[in-house]
Amino acid sequence: MTEPKQRLLSLDFFRGLTVAAMILVNNPGSWGHIYAPLEHAEWNGCTPTDLIFPFFLWIVGVSIAFAMSSSKANPSTHNKTIVKAIKRGIILYLLGFFLAIFGKLMAVMIDGKSLLEAFQTVRLLGVLQRIGIVFIISSIVFLKFSNKAIFKIFIIILAVYWALMTFVPVPGVGYPNMEKETNLAAWIDRGVLTEAHTWASAKTWDPEGVLSTLPAVGTCLFGILVGVWMRRKDVDNPTKVAWLFTTGIAAVILGLLWDLQFPINKSLWTSSYVLYAGGLASVGLALCFWLIDVQGYKKITTPFVVYGVNAITVFFLAGLMPRVLNLIKISNADGSKTALLEKFYATCYTPYFSPVNASLVWAITYVLGFYVLLYMMYKRNIIIKV
């Protein structure tokens, strides 16, 4: 007899809050005018924005523990569950790939540019691609290994990545380092992806690159371990909250201590970053769980739950919409043309606010606009599962 799946309202809330924040920071009115907390750290260090992606991967891990536990208990269903996970991961990868190549395909259709060139220069990895890859690997690890083994794998991943980045000499450089273009992860990105398929803003490395996917799996496994604990029926809720807070704070402290030797860095997804961000995610879920599932403060949850239940859908649409609107050109008085998105922003926002406030208000409007769509879907129980 299979055990019914548990569902935490606080987890849906936390996921929705994370995705809404992700859309907020990804869609400013102007990339040149952003408040500091809404920007990524230049390199080492961590801003609130740098916590959003690891929070989401950590939440993916917690969700795996809740969604696949019944299958894990029944080995005969493992293969079927793994096939489903692989299919889902591939879909996530393809959605991310579509966003990456969308503009290039439109240039082929509208401007007659080469289709071959579009594929020769498209970025192969990215946010959705990383989520898909990490989901597949983490799902298999969860199903095939014991909880103790998963914890050991988590520790090994962090230790191995630290050793690779700090002790292995970089070919062509001669020494291990943590600089943007000369570290081991960047060298592997250039060798495996080639420069034509890396992040366009960097051109020689990728913040969602090949080697840094390893510790990103660690972030998801951290979430899985938390999810396993949260599902326990022999532990009362106050104990779960206390354990989550204690674990989270301990991980944050360990991450900060490790930062002294192996800097917290999102682009490299360093082991110290895994502990620091995962620890803060644990504290965040503990707070949400206590307020929502234990104390029953559920009236405040709806705005973010509607984001949480259709998280991938809204992230994909939020990435696609500006790409589409930028294709539509509006003629100006002088005969030049401006993208519809830029024209709308310049007309409706910049005349009334300071540059940074106009950029922020635009981002908030963007989030609220998608909330209206998601709320209508939520009321009709429309949940698009990837």
Secondary structure in CASP SS format (residue, H / E / C, confidence):
PFRMAT SS
TARGET T0000
AUTHOR 0000-0000-0000
METHOD secondary structure of the structure
MODEL  1
M C 1.00
T C 1.00
E C 1.00
P C 1.00
K C 1.00
Q C 1.00
R C 1.00
L C 1.00
L H 1.00
S H 1.00
L H 1.00
D H 1.00
F H 1.00
F H 1.00
R H 1.00
G H 1.00
L H 1.00
T H 1.00
V H 1.00
A H 1.00
A H 1.00
M H 1.00
I H 1.00
L H 1.00
V H 1.00
N H 1.00
N C 1.00
P C 1.00
G C 1.00
S C 1.00
W C 1.00
G C 1.00
H C 1.00
I C 1.00
Y C 1.00
A H 1.00
P H 1.00
L H 1.00
E C 1.00
H C 1.00
A C 1.00
E C 1.00
W C 1.00
N C 1.00
G E 1.00
C C 1.00
T C 1.00
P H 1.00
T H 1.00
D H 1.00
L H 1.00
I H 1.00
F H 1.00
P H 1.00
F H 1.00
F H 1.00
L H 1.00
W H 1.00
I H 1.00
V H 1.00
G H 1.00
V H 1.00
S H 1.00
I H 1.00
A H 1.00
F H 1.00
A H 1.00
M H 1.00
S H 1.00
S H 1.00
S H 1.00
K H 1.00
A C 1.00
N C 1.00
P H 1.00
S H 1.00
T H 1.00
H H 1.00
N H 1.00
K H 1.00
T H 1.00
I H 1.00
V H 1.00
K H 1.00
A H 1.00
I H 1.00
K H 1.00
R H 1.00
G H 1.00
I H 1.00
I H 1.00
L H 1.00
Y H 1.00
L H 1.00
L H 1.00
G H 1.00
F H 1.00
F H 1.00
L H 1.00
A H 1.00
I H 1.00
F H 1.00
G H 1.00
K H 1.00
L H 1.00
M H 1.00
A H 1.00
V H 1.00
M H 1.00
I H 1.00
D H 1.00
G C 1.00
K C 1.00
S C 1.00
L H 1.00
L H 1.00
E H 1.00
A H 1.00
F H 1.00
Q H 1.00
T C 1.00
V C 1.00
R C 1.00
L C 1.00
L C 1.00
G C 1.00
V H 1.00
L H 1.00
Q H 1.00
R H 1.00
I H 1.00
G H 1.00
I H 1.00
V H 1.00
F H 1.00
I H 1.00
I H 1.00
S H 1.00
S H 1.00
I H 1.00
V H 1.00
F H 1.00
L H 1.00
K H 1.00
F C 1.00
S C 1.00
N H 1.00
K H 1.00
A H 1.00
I H 1.00
F H 1.00
K H 1.00
I H 1.00
F H 1.00
I H 1.00
I H 1.00
I H 1.00
L H 1.00
A H 1.00
V H 1.00
Y H 1.00
W H 1.00
A H 1.00
L H 1.00
M H 1.00
T H 1.00
F H 1.00
V C 1.00
P C 1.00
V C 1.00
P C 1.00
G C 1.00
V C 1.00
G C 1.00
Y C 1.00
P C 1.00
N C 1.00
M C 1.00
E C 1.00
K C 1.00
E C 1.00
T C 1.00
N C 1.00
L H 1.00
A H 1.00
A H 1.00
W H 1.00
I H 1.00
D H 1.00
R H 1.00
G H 1.00
V H 1.00
L C 1.00
T C 1.00
E H 1.00
A H 1.00
H H 1.00
T C 1.00
W C 1.00
A C 1.00
S C 1.00
A C 1.00
K C 1.00
T C 1.00
W C 1.00
D C 1.00
P C 1.00
E C 1.00
G C 1.00
V C 1.00
L C 1.00
S C 1.00
T H 1.00
L H 1.00
P H 1.00
A H 1.00
V H 1.00
G H 1.00
T H 1.00
C H 1.00
L H 1.00
F H 1.00
G H 1.00
I H 1.00
L H 1.00
V H 1.00
G H 1.00
V H 1.00
W H 1.00
M H 1.00
R C 1.00
R C 1.00
K C 1.00
D C 1.00
V C 1.00
D C 1.00
N H 1.00
P H 1.00
T H 1.00
K H 1.00
V H 1.00
A H 1.00
W H 1.00
L H 1.00
F H 1.00
T H 1.00
T H 1.00
G H 1.00
I H 1.00
A H 1.00
A H 1.00
V H 1.00
I H 1.00
L H 1.00
G H 1.00
L H 1.00
L H 1.00
W H 1.00
D H 1.00
L C 1.00
Q C 1.00
F C 1.00
P C 1.00
I C 1.00
N E 1.00
K C 1.00
S C 1.00
L C 1.00
W C 1.00
T C 1.00
S H 1.00
S H 1.00
Y H 1.00
V H 1.00
L H 1.00
Y H 1.00
A H 1.00
G H 1.00
G H 1.00
L H 1.00
A H 1.00
S H 1.00
V H 1.00
G H 1.00
L H 1.00
A H 1.00
L H 1.00
C H 1.00
F H 1.00
W H 1.00
L H 1.00
I H 1.00
D H 1.00
V H 1.00
Q C 1.00
G C 1.00
Y C 1.00
K C 1.00
K C 1.00
I C 1.00
T C 1.00
T H 1.00
P H 1.00
F H 1.00
V H 1.00
V H 1.00
Y H 1.00
G H 1.00
V C 1.00
N C 1.00
A H 1.00
I H 1.00
T H 1.00
V H 1.00
F H 1.00
F H 1.00
L H 1.00
A H 1.00
G H 1.00
L H 1.00
M H 1.00
P H 1.00
R H 1.00
V H 1.00
L H 1.00
N C 1.00
L C 1.00
I C 1.00
K E 1.00
I E 1.00
S E 1.00
N C 1.00
A C 1.00
D C 1.00
G C 1.00
S C 1.00
K E 1.00
T E 1.00
A E 1.00
L H 1.00
L H 1.00
E H 1.00
K H 1.00
F H 1.00
Y H 1.00
A H 1.00
T H 1.00
C H 1.00
Y C 1.00
T C 1.00
P C 1.00
Y C 1.00
F C 1.00
S C 1.00
P H 1.00
V H 1.00
N H 1.00
A H 1.00
S H 1.00
L H 1.00
V H 1.00
W H 1.00
A H 1.00
I H 1.00
T H 1.00
Y H 1.00
V H 1.00
L H 1.00
G H 1.00
F H 1.00
Y H 1.00
V H 1.00
L H 1.00
L H 1.00
Y H 1.00
M H 1.00
M H 1.00
Y H 1.00
K H 1.00
R C 1.00
N C 1.00
I C 1.00
I C 1.00
I C 1.00
K C 1.00
V C 1.00
END
